[in-house]
Amino acid sequence: MVRLLETDVRTRDVLGWKGVHLFHFHGSSCSQKARIVLNLKGVDWQAHPIDLPGGENLRERYLGINPRGLVPTLVVDGEVHIESNDIVSLIDRRFPVPRLIPEGREAEMAELLRHEDDLHLDLRTITFRYTQPRPRAPKSADALADYRARGSGTVQGSRDPNKAVEIAFWERIARDGITDEAVRDSAARFRRSFEDLDRRLGAAPYIMGGQLSLADIAWFIYVNRLMLCGYPVERLHPDLFAWFRPLRERPEFAGEISVPPGIRKAIDENHRRQQAAGETLIDVAGL
Ligand SMILES: N[C@@H](CCC(=O)N[C@@H](CS)C(=O)NCC(=O)O)C(=O)O
């Protein structure tokens, strides 16, 4: 569990906040996951939107709350929690109805969520090429310098290596773009995971069996994003698609994954250009 120490948090006012507060961005997959869990449990929470495309997450105030500069961050009665899978697990314990971690299967859940988190940079790789077009260097050198310099740089009192991994990601794509090879590698990792989920969902209605759990919510978000990017889920993984379709209609899910019309238009235009050039996700990854 990643609950920050008071020394990790430089934006001190949040330490005095009461109630449940979520720092998030509408289109962020990890934020969508947290919001769906809050919705399913009917938690009364206060939203603090963070403008990721505008770089708000790399500025002083937010880095003082989350030293990794990532969304979401949850503040509950002055405790600051980062990492979406830890956040949703914490919400499940604090608000146990409906229960989303099946009793006695905590270790199995942790493993499913860890695997999902391991694919996060793969999700970003595919997203940045196959949703709306972005600048070649989505974070300027100045923004990255601020990112490096600001915030405590510590998580639970120790120097945090994650920020360097993030900076290396942004520097690499500024230098090389999102290459075909990177797309192929990331798509192959998703394909293997989706094949495994497809097998599970051929045998049971939900990923961990008979009941909806955090694993469904976490993987739902990834399937949704990959479909937005043009991954042929229905053709390659029919049981995964049959599980996804009714979840997508549920109001607790639907509102959180909505795509604003301007972004939808930009994604559609990008896909049309990629189709004309033979460079869709299906073409490049050989799906
Ligand atoms: N492992 C982290 C990943 C969080 C993450 O990478 N969030 C993305 C949005 S989904 C973000 O904040 N990106 C920063 C950016 O795009 O500048 C978690 O699960 O919370």
The ligand as an ORCA input file, in Angstrom:
! r2SCAN-3c Opt
* xyz 0 1
  N       0.995      3.030    -11.570
  C       0.270      4.276    -11.563
  C       0.210      4.825    -12.982
  C      -0.451      6.180    -12.981
  C      -0.302      6.877    -14.315
  O       0.658      6.633    -15.105
  N      -1.241      7.763    -14.564
  C      -1.208      8.492    -15.815
  C      -2.639      8.718    -16.317
  S      -3.461      7.185    -16.622
  C      -0.577      9.848    -15.610
  O      -0.746     10.460    -14.584
  N       0.203     10.300    -16.605
  C       0.903     11.515    -16.495
  C       0.968     12.279    -17.777
  O       0.377     11.852    -18.769
  O       1.590     13.329    -17.747
  C      -1.137      4.082    -11.009
  O      -1.695      2.997    -11.201
  O      -1.668      4.991    -10.354
*
